[in-house]
């Protein structure tokens, strides 16, 4: 459940590539069309709420998902539609990537929708995957090192629990902390997942890719910690491949191990 990226590197396009690469069959519910490339987002056209609901119904009444990934949702109305549908259809293994700002710096959510995202979707998720800037927006805390990542993850977990939710929280490294290590809070306990930091300026769609890989692994029966570990390993490989496309922050190589016809 996410927006479409016309450049193919993020959003629904990255989600489906990642799911295929991680051994599951992906379906899509498109929340918005974006005019987008590696240099930024120039226009957004939202799906109408009724049409979004029709997509959700089409998916959940036929090929029922074993996991759900939620990405870009930019307005309150769409958040309400998604939350209601996921509750009605008793969706499981929900991965929420609280997309607020694109890799290129473009704002992707309305200000009044951010709070509803927290209130309506975080409480039904099984895991949320904010980056550092998103973590700061959600918690109101400044995050600049490992200790503050842990504190923010615990705060998010506790806030969600207080609202009746149970989501694990994955605070992703990178951005201001300059590390590839991610902080995972499960049931109030902290687990660090270390990874090699790849010197690659092409990071378009990394958040979409990681969250979709986590969802794929959950669908295959892995627990949350193993799903995150395997997803990070996949993302590292996609970054190390060094694909270099576009004039800005380019996309990843989602099928980096394939050599047929290359």
C-alpha positions in Angstrom: 0.0 0.0 0.0 2.0 3.0 -1.2 2.5 5.7 -3.9 3.7 5.1 -7.4 7.2 6.3 -8.4 7.4 7.2 -12.1 11.2 6.7 -12.0 10.8 3.1 -10.8 13.2 3.3 -7.9 10.9 3.8 -4.9 7.3 3.3 -3.9 5.2 0.6 -5.4 7.7 -0.2 -8.1 10.5 -0.8 -5.6 8.1 -2.7 -3.4 7.1 -5.2 -6.1 10.7 -5.7 -7.3 11.8 -6.3 -3.7 9.0 -8.8 -3.0 9.7 -10.7 -6.1 13.4 -10.8 -5.3 12.6 -12.1 -1.8 10.5 -15.0 -2.9 6.9 -13.8 -2.6 4.2 -12.6 -4.9 3.4 -8.9 -4.6 0.1 -7.1 -5.0 -0.4 -3.4 -5.0 -2.8 -0.8 -3.6 -1.8 2.6 -5.0 -2.3 5.6 -2.7 -1.0 8.3 -5.1 0.7 8.8 -8.4 3.9 10.9 -8.2 5.8 12.7 -10.9 9.2 11.8 -9.6 12.8 11.1 -10.6 16.1 10.8 -8.9 16.2 14.6 -8.3 12.9 14.9 -6.5 9.1 14.9 -6.6 7.5 17.5 -8.9 3.8 16.5 -8.5 1.5 14.3 -6.5 -2.0 13.1 -7.5 -3.8 11.2 -4.7 -6.1 8.3 -5.3 -9.7 9.1 -4.4 -10.8 7.4 -1.1 -13.5 5.3 -2.8 -11.0 4.0 -5.4 -8.4 3.3 -2.7 -11.0 1.3 -0.8 -12.0 -0.6 -4.0 -8.3 -1.6 -4.5 -8.1 -2.9 -0.9 -11.3 -4.9 -1.3 -10.1 -6.4 -4.6 -6.9 -7.6 -2.9 -8.3 -8.9 0.3 -11.3 -10.7 -1.2 -9.2 -12.8 -3.6 -5.4 -13.4 -3.1 -5.3 -12.7 0.6 -2.0 -11.2 1.7 0.2 -13.0 4.2 1.8 -9.6 5.0 1.1 -6.0 4.3 3.6 -3.1 3.7 2.3 0.4 4.1 4.4 3.2 2.6 3.4 6.7 1.4 0.0 7.9 2.6 -0.3 11.6 2.4 -3.8 12.6 3.7 -6.1 11.9 6.6 -8.9 10.5 4.5 -6.7 7.8 2.9 -5.3 6.8 6.3 -8.8 6.3 7.7 -9.7 4.2 4.7 -6.6 2.0 5.1 -7.0 1.6 8.8 -10.7 0.6 8.5 -10.0 -1.9 5.7 -7.1 -3.6 7.5 -9.2 -4.0 10.6 -12.2 -5.3 8.6 -10.1 -7.9 6.8 -8.0 -8.7 9.9 -4.7 -8.1 8.0 -1.7 -9.7 9.6 2.1 -9.0 9.6 1.6 -5.2 8.9 4.8 -3.3 8.2 4.5 0.4 8.4 7.1 2.6 6.8 6.0 6.1 8.1 7.1 7.9 4.9 7.1 11.7 5.6 10.1 12.9 3.5 11.6 11.4 0.4 15.3 10.7 0.1 15.6 13.8 -2.1 14.0 15.9 0.7 10.5 16.3 -0.7 7.7 16.5 1.9 5.3 13.6 1.2 2.6 13.9 3.9 0.3 16.7 4.9 1.0 18.1 8.4 -2.4 17.1 9.8 -2.0 13.6 8.4 1.1 12.8 10.4 -0.7 12.6 13.7 -3.4 10.4 12.3 -0.7 8.1 10.8 0.5 7.7 14.4 -3.0 7.2 15.9 -4.6 5.0 13.3 -1.9 3.0 11.6 0.9 2.6 14.2 -1.5 1.0 16.6 -2.4 -1.8 14.2 1.1 -2.4 12.8 3.4 -5.2 13.8 6.5 -3.3 13.1 7.2 0.4 12.1 10.4 1.4 10.3 11.1 5.2 10.7 14.4 6.8 9.7 16.1 9.4 11.9 14.2 12.4 10.7 10.9 10.5 10.9 11.8 9.3 14.4 12.4 12.9 15.5 9.0 14.0 14.1 7.1 11.1 15.8 8.8 11.4 19.2 9.7 15.1 19.4 13.2 14.0 20.4 16.6 14.9 18.9 18.3 11.7 17.7 22.0 11.9 17.0 23.7 8.8 18.4 23.2 5.2 19.5 21.9 6.2 23.0 19.3 8.6 21.6 18.2 6.0 19.0 17.5 3.5 21.8 15.6 6.1 23.9 13.5 7.1 20.9 12.7 3.5 20.0 11.6 2.7 23.5 9.5 5.9 23.6 7.8 5.0 20.4 7.2 1.4 21.5 5.7 2.6 24.8 3.5 5.3 23.2 2.1 2.7 20.8 1.5 0.2 23.6 -0.3 2.9 25.7 -2.7 3.4 22.7 -3.4 -0.4 22.6 -0.9 -1.3 19.9 2.0 -3.8 20.0 4.3 -2.8 17.2 8.0 -3.4 17.3 10.0 -0.3 16.4 13.0 -0.3 14.0 14.9 3.0 14.1 17.1 3.0 11.0 20.6 4.3 11.2 22.1 6.6 8.5 21.1 10.3 8.2 22.5 12.3 11.1 24.1 9.3 13.0 26.1 8.1 10.0 26.0 4.4 10.7 24.3 1.4 9.1 23.4 -0.1 12.4 19.7 -0.1 13.2 18.0 -0.1 16.6 15.2 -2.6 17.0 12.8 -2.5 20.0 10.7 -5.7 20.5 8.5 -5.9 23.6 10.5 -3.1 25.1 13.8 -4.8 24.6 16.6 -3.3 22.4 18.3 -5.4 19.8 21.1 -3.9 17.6 21.4 -5.1 14.0 24.8 -4.2 12.6 25.6 -3.9 8.9 28.4 -2.8 6.7 28.0 0.9 5.7 28.2 1.2 2.0 29.7 4.3 0.4 27.1 4.7 -2.3 25.3 8.1 -3.0 22.5 6.3 -4.8 20.0 5.6 -2.1 16.6 6.3 -3.8 14.1 3.9 -2.4 16.1 2.3 0.4 13.3 2.7 3.0 10.7 1.3 0.6 13.0 -1.6 -0.2 13.9 -2.5 3.4 10.3 -2.4 4.6 9.1 -4.5 1.7 11.8 -7.0 2.3 10.8 -7.2 6.0 7.2 -7.8 4.9 8.3 -10.5 2.5 10.2 -12.4 5.2 7.3 -12.1 7.6 5.0 -13.6 4.9 7.4 -16.5 4.6 7.1 -17.2 8.3 10.2 -15.6 9.8 9.9 -13.8 13.1 10.4 -10.0 13.3 14.1 -10.1 14.3 15.0 -12.6 11.6 12.9 -10.7 9.0 14.8 -7.5 9.7 18.1 -9.2 9.7 17.5 -10.9 6.3 16.1 -7.6 4.9 19.2 -5.7 5.9 21.4 -8.3 4.3 19.4 -8.0 1.0 19.5 -4.2 1.1 23.3 -4.3 1.7 23.7 -6.4 -1.5 21.5 -4.1 -3.5 23.6 -1.1 -2.4 26.9 -2.8 -2.9 26.0 -3.6 -6.5 26.7 0.1 -7.3 23.9 0.8 -9.9 24.3 4.3 -11.1 21.3 5.8 -12.9 19.9 9.3 -13.1 21.2 12.8 -12.3 20.4 12.7 -8.6 20.3 10.0 -5.9 19.8 6.9 -8.1 17.9 3.7 -7.4 19.2 0.3 -6.1 19.9 -2.9 -8.0 17.0 -5.0 -6.7 18.1 -8.1 -8.6 21.9 -7.7 -8.1 22.6 -11.4 -8.1 21.2 -12.0 -11.6 23.8 -12.2 -14.4 21.6 -13.4 -17.2 22.0 -11.2 -20.3 24.2 -8.7 -18.5 
